[in-house]
Amino acid sequence: MEKVSKAVLRYLFHQYVKGPSVHYSINTITDEYKADPISVSDFMLDRQWIREPWTHQNNVVTCRIAVLGIEEINPLFVHNRIKSLVAGLVAAGGRKNLSEIFQNNIGEYAIALDIVGQLERLQLVTIGYEGGTIDVALTEEGWNYLDKGGKQLFSLMAVA
């Protein structure tokens, strides 16, 4: 199950980079490994590697990769996004518009939202919506965490 799951994650990540908010069918990959797509998606969902799995007619399964799934196969990708996001927040005094952090690069925006969601679950940031924009702010716990020089932020992702 692990081998087919990693193959599915690599496929989903490749697609995610092109279109992060789209659901993709995993059946082509599971068929190559002669694995049941529903069992594979259940396995990956239990590990929080995917989200929003849908089973359609003829056992066609579509889903999206989750941040933990990306970290499973490409931790550097997640680390670099977190580093960029936190650096942008620190430079702005702890609060900044999400689109400004990523210099209005729309390709990074959807991915950043996924990572910010994980950081919010860790209570390291808060998300606020003002005037049609999304503001991200470090929480007191987030500042304390950074001040203490704790482990890398991305190593906490699995805790959320």
C-alpha positions in Angstrom: 0.0 0.0 0.0 2.9 2.3 0.8 4.4 2.0 -2.7 1.2 2.8 -4.6 0.4 5.6 -2.1 3.8 7.3 -2.7 3.2 7.0 -6.5 -0.2 8.6 -6.1 1.3 11.4 -4.0 4.0 12.1 -6.6 1.3 12.3 -9.3 -1.0 14.5 -7.1 1.8 16.8 -6.2 2.8 17.2 -9.9 -0.8 18.1 -10.7 -1.1 20.3 -7.6 1.7 22.5 -8.7 -0.2 23.1 -12.0 -3.6 23.5 -10.4 -3.8 23.4 -6.5 -7.5 23.7 -6.2 -8.5 20.9 -8.7 -9.5 17.4 -7.8 -7.5 14.7 -9.7 -8.4 11.1 -10.4 -6.0 8.6 -8.9 -7.3 5.6 -10.9 -4.6 5.6 -13.6 -1.9 5.2 -10.9 -3.8 2.7 -8.8 -4.6 0.7 -12.0 -0.8 0.5 -12.8 -0.2 -1.0 -9.4 -3.4 -3.2 -9.6 -4.6 -1.6 -6.3 -8.1 -0.7 -5.3 -8.4 3.1 -5.6 -10.9 3.3 -2.6 -8.5 1.4 -0.3 -5.6 3.5 -1.4 -7.5 6.8 -0.8 -8.7 5.5 2.6 -5.1 4.6 3.5 -3.9 8.1 2.4 -6.8 9.9 4.1 -6.0 8.2 7.4 -2.5 9.6 7.2 -3.9 13.1 6.2 -1.9 12.9 2.9 -5.0 13.7 0.8 -8.2 15.6 1.3 -11.7 15.8 -0.1 -11.7 12.3 -1.7 -14.7 11.6 -3.8 -15.8 8.3 -5.2 -17.6 8.5 -8.5 -19.3 5.9 -10.7 -17.1 2.8 -11.5 -15.0 3.4 -8.4 -13.3 6.5 -9.9 -11.6 8.3 -7.0 -10.7 12.0 -7.2 -9.0 14.0 -4.5 -6.5 16.7 -3.7 -3.1 16.3 -2.0 -2.8 17.8 1.5 0.2 19.7 2.9 1.2 16.5 4.9 1.1 14.6 1.6 3.4 17.1 0.0 5.7 17.0 3.0 5.8 13.2 2.7 7.3 13.3 -0.8 8.8 16.8 -1.0 9.5 18.3 2.4 11.8 21.0 0.9 8.8 22.4 -1.0 6.8 22.8 2.2 9.8 24.1 4.1 10.6 26.8 1.5 7.0 28.0 1.5 6.8 28.2 5.3 10.2 30.0 5.4 9.0 32.5 2.8 5.7 33.1 4.6 7.2 33.5 8.1 10.0 35.7 6.8 7.3 37.9 5.2 5.4 38.1 8.4 8.4 38.9 10.5 9.6 41.6 8.1 6.1 43.2 8.4 6.1 43.2 12.2 4.0 40.0 12.5 1.0 40.8 10.3 0.7 41.0 6.5 -1.7 40.5 3.6 -1.2 37.0 2.2 -0.9 38.2 -1.4 1.8 40.7 -0.4 3.8 38.0 1.2 4.0 36.2 -2.1 4.3 39.4 -4.2 0.9 38.8 -5.7 2.1 35.6 -7.4 -1.2 33.9 -7.9 0.5 30.5 -8.4 1.8 30.7 -4.9 -1.4 32.0 -3.4 -3.4 28.8 -3.3 -0.5 26.8 -2.0 0.1 29.4 0.7 -3.5 29.2 1.8 -3.0 25.5 2.4 0.1 26.0 4.4 -1.4 28.9 6.4 -4.3 26.7 7.2 -1.9 24.1 8.7 -0.1 26.9 10.7 -3.5 28.1 12.0 -4.3 24.6 13.2 -1.0 24.8 15.1 -2.1 28.1 16.6 1.0 29.8 15.3 -0.9 32.2 13.1 -4.4 33.7 12.8 -6.2 34.4 9.6 -8.3 37.5 9.2 -10.5 38.7 6.4 -10.7 42.5 5.9 -11.9 44.3 2.8 -11.7 41.3 0.5 -8.1 40.5 1.5 -6.7 37.8 3.7 -4.4 38.9 6.5 -2.1 36.5 8.3 -0.7 37.4 11.7 1.7 35.6 14.0 0.0 34.7 17.3 1.7 35.2 20.6 2.4 31.5 20.6 3.9 31.9 17.1 6.2 34.7 18.2 7.2 32.7 21.3 8.0 29.7 19.2 10.2 31.8 16.9 11.9 33.5 19.8 12.7 30.2 21.4 14.3 28.9 18.3 12.4 25.7 18.4 12.4 23.0 15.8 11.7 23.8 12.2 8.1 24.9 11.7 7.5 22.3 9.0 8.4 19.5 11.4 5.3 20.5 13.4 3.0 20.1 10.5 2.3 16.5 11.4 1.0 17.6 14.8 -1.8 19.7 13.4 
